[in-house]
């Protein structure tokens, strides 16, 4: 009888005979990597972003505002300020005040606090407008100018006439015509007020992002005797 020759490939190599053991299915043969804390990627809810750097702020030493004309309201305005505008064909109140910055409030340096305004010119007339900036140290600033165009417990900081034609290459106007057929233009713009890094007051006139006039003045220590100190320009 012949004997079948053993398949040497099924034999355990000599060097592994003592290390070879029967398979034990009581434990897993799957190899996994234990993630360390630095390897864990947090979910969007777990991601903690560092706080943005704080922007420098400055305190407004006074209330700062501008002189404006607004539509007349008998419940609010004095009859002394009432006048008729023949171009707009309606009653207005002059000598009114709109405050841009509040006394003792902190403002981010460079951040503008402004209002949208408009000025009206009869067609083909010089495009000039009066800019009047006021300061008030009182707790409650007034809504209108007092006698001699002054603010109680305050003073006029800036008193200027701005020529638009010489400052904007292509100013944008809204053409109008009243019931009498008189043509005029409305010029829409914004006035911005901000406190600079050095603690000074910066006032700018802007149309469509273009600054066409600006002035920077020191924040005053207001005394009642200094109401009429002002910066004049043209």
C-alpha positions in Angstrom: 0.0 0.0 0.0 1.2 3.4 -0.7 1.0 6.2 1.9 -0.1 9.7 1.1 2.7 12.2 1.5 1.9 14.9 3.9 1.5 18.3 2.6 4.3 20.3 4.0 2.5 23.6 3.4 0.0 22.7 6.1 2.7 22.1 8.6 3.6 24.8 11.2 7.1 26.1 10.6 9.4 24.9 13.3 10.1 28.3 14.8 6.3 28.9 15.3 5.3 25.5 16.8 5.4 26.6 20.4 3.7 30.0 19.7 0.8 28.6 17.7 -2.4 28.3 19.6 -5.9 27.3 18.8 -8.2 30.2 17.7 -10.1 31.6 20.6 -13.3 33.4 19.5 -14.0 34.8 22.9 -12.2 38.0 21.9 -12.2 40.2 18.8 -9.5 40.1 16.3 -10.4 43.6 14.9 -7.6 46.1 15.5 -8.8 49.6 16.3 -7.1 52.9 17.1 -8.1 54.5 20.3 -8.6 58.2 19.4 -6.8 60.6 21.6 -8.4 63.9 22.6 -6.4 65.9 20.1 -7.7 63.6 17.3 -11.4 64.1 18.1 -13.1 66.5 15.7 -15.9 68.3 17.5 -19.3 68.7 15.9 -20.5 72.2 14.8 -22.3 72.6 18.1 -19.2 71.8 20.1 -16.8 74.1 18.2 -16.0 77.0 20.4 -14.8 80.0 18.5 -12.4 82.4 20.2 -14.1 85.8 21.0 -13.4 88.5 18.5 -10.9 91.1 19.7 -12.6 94.0 21.4 -12.7 97.2 19.4 -11.6 100.4 21.1 -14.3 102.8 22.3 -14.5 106.4 23.2 -17.0 108.3 25.4 -18.9 111.3 24.0 -18.4 114.1 26.4 -21.6 115.9 25.2 -24.7 115.4 23.2 -23.8 116.2 19.5 -26.4 117.1 17.0 -27.4 119.1 13.9 -29.8 121.9 13.0 -32.5 120.7 10.6 -35.8 121.7 9.1 -38.7 119.2 9.4 -42.4 119.1 8.3 -44.4 121.2 10.7 -46.5 119.5 13.4 -48.8 121.7 15.5 -48.7 119.2 18.3 -44.9 119.4 18.6 -43.5 122.6 17.0 -43.7 126.2 18.0 -45.5 128.6 15.7 -42.4 130.8 15.9 -40.6 128.1 13.8 -43.4 127.7 11.2 -42.8 128.8 7.6 -44.1 128.0 4.1 -41.8 126.4 1.5 -43.0 127.6 -1.9 -41.1 124.8 -3.7 -42.3 121.9 -1.6 -45.7 123.7 -1.1 -46.0 122.7 2.5 -45.4 124.1 6.0 -42.1 123.4 7.8 -40.6 124.0 11.2 -37.1 125.5 11.2 -34.5 125.6 14.0 -35.1 122.0 15.0 -32.3 119.8 16.5 -31.5 116.1 15.7 -29.0 114.5 18.1 -26.5 112.1 16.6 -24.4 111.1 19.7 -25.5 110.9 23.3 -23.6 112.3 26.2 -21.6 109.8 28.4 -22.3 107.0 25.9 -19.5 104.8 24.7 -19.0 104.5 20.9 -16.8 102.2 18.9 -14.0 104.2 17.4 -14.7 104.8 13.7 -18.3 103.6 13.9 -20.6 106.1 12.3 -23.9 107.3 13.8 -25.8 109.2 11.2 -29.1 110.3 9.7 -30.4 110.5 6.2 -31.1 114.0 5.1 -32.0 115.9 2.0 -31.6 119.4 0.7 -33.6 121.2 -2.0 -32.4 123.7 -4.6 -34.4 125.5 -7.3 -33.1 124.3 -10.7 -30.0 126.2 -11.9 -29.4 127.8 -8.5 -26.1 127.5 -6.6 -25.9 124.2 -4.8 -24.9 125.3 -1.4 -26.2 124.3 2.0 -25.7 125.4 5.6 -24.2 122.9 8.1 -24.6 123.6 11.8 -23.3 121.2 14.5 -24.2 121.8 18.1 -23.0 120.4 21.4 -25.1 120.2 24.7 -23.9 119.2 28.1 -27.3 119.0 29.7 -28.9 115.7 30.7 -31.9 116.2 28.4 -30.9 118.0 25.1 -33.5 120.3 23.6 -35.4 119.6 20.4 -35.1 123.2 19.1 -32.7 126.0 19.2 -33.0 128.7 21.8 -32.5 132.5 21.4 -29.6 133.7 19.3 -29.5 130.3 17.6 -27.9 128.7 20.7 -28.5 125.5 22.7 -29.1 125.9 26.5 -26.1 124.5 28.3 -24.4 124.1 25.0 -22.7 125.8 22.1 -22.3 125.8 18.3 -19.2 123.8 17.3 -19.4 124.1 13.5 -21.1 126.7 11.3 -20.3 126.1 7.6 -21.6 126.7 4.1 -20.8 123.7 1.9 -20.7 124.1 -1.9 -21.8 120.7 -3.3 -20.8 121.6 -6.9 -17.2 122.0 -6.0 -17.0 118.7 -4.0 -18.9 116.0 -5.9 -18.0 115.3 -9.5 -21.4 113.7 -10.3 -23.8 114.5 -7.5 -27.1 112.6 -7.7 -30.3 114.6 -7.6 -34.0 113.7 -7.7 -35.8 116.1 -10.1 -39.1 117.5 -9.0 -41.8 119.9 -10.2 -44.5 121.5 -8.1 -48.0 122.4 -9.0 -46.9 125.8 -10.4 -44.6 124.0 -12.8 -41.4 125.2 -10.9 -38.6 122.7 -11.2 -36.3 121.9 -8.4 -33.9 119.2 -7.2 -33.8 117.1 -4.1 -30.3 116.1 -3.0 -30.3 113.0 -0.6 -27.3 112.4 1.6 -26.2 111.2 5.0 -24.5 113.0 7.9 -22.2 110.8 10.0 -20.8 111.6 13.4 -18.1 109.5 15.2 -15.6 109.8 18.0 -12.0 109.2 16.8 -9.3 107.2 18.4 -7.9 110.5 19.9 -11.3 111.3 21.3 -12.2 114.0 18.8 -15.5 114.6 17.1 -15.6 113.8 13.3 -18.5 114.9 11.2 -18.9 113.7 7.5 -21.3 114.3 4.7 -21.7 111.3 2.5 -23.6 110.4 -0.7 -23.4 106.8 -2.1 -20.4 106.0 0.1 -18.5 109.1 -1.1 -17.4 111.6 1.6 -17.8 115.0 0.1 -17.2 117.1 3.2 -15.8 116.4 6.7 -14.5 118.3 9.7 -12.8 117.2 12.9 -13.0 119.2 16.1 -12.0 118.7 19.7 -14.7 117.7 22.2 -15.3 120.9 24.2 -15.5 121.4 27.9 -18.6 123.5 27.7 -19.1 126.5 29.8 -22.2 128.6 29.7 -20.2 131.7 28.7 -18.8 130.0 25.6 -22.0 129.4 23.7 -20.9 131.2 20.5 -17.4 129.7 20.2 -17.5 127.9 16.8 -15.6 126.8 13.8 -16.5 128.8 10.7 -15.8 127.7 7.2 -17.0 128.0 3.7 
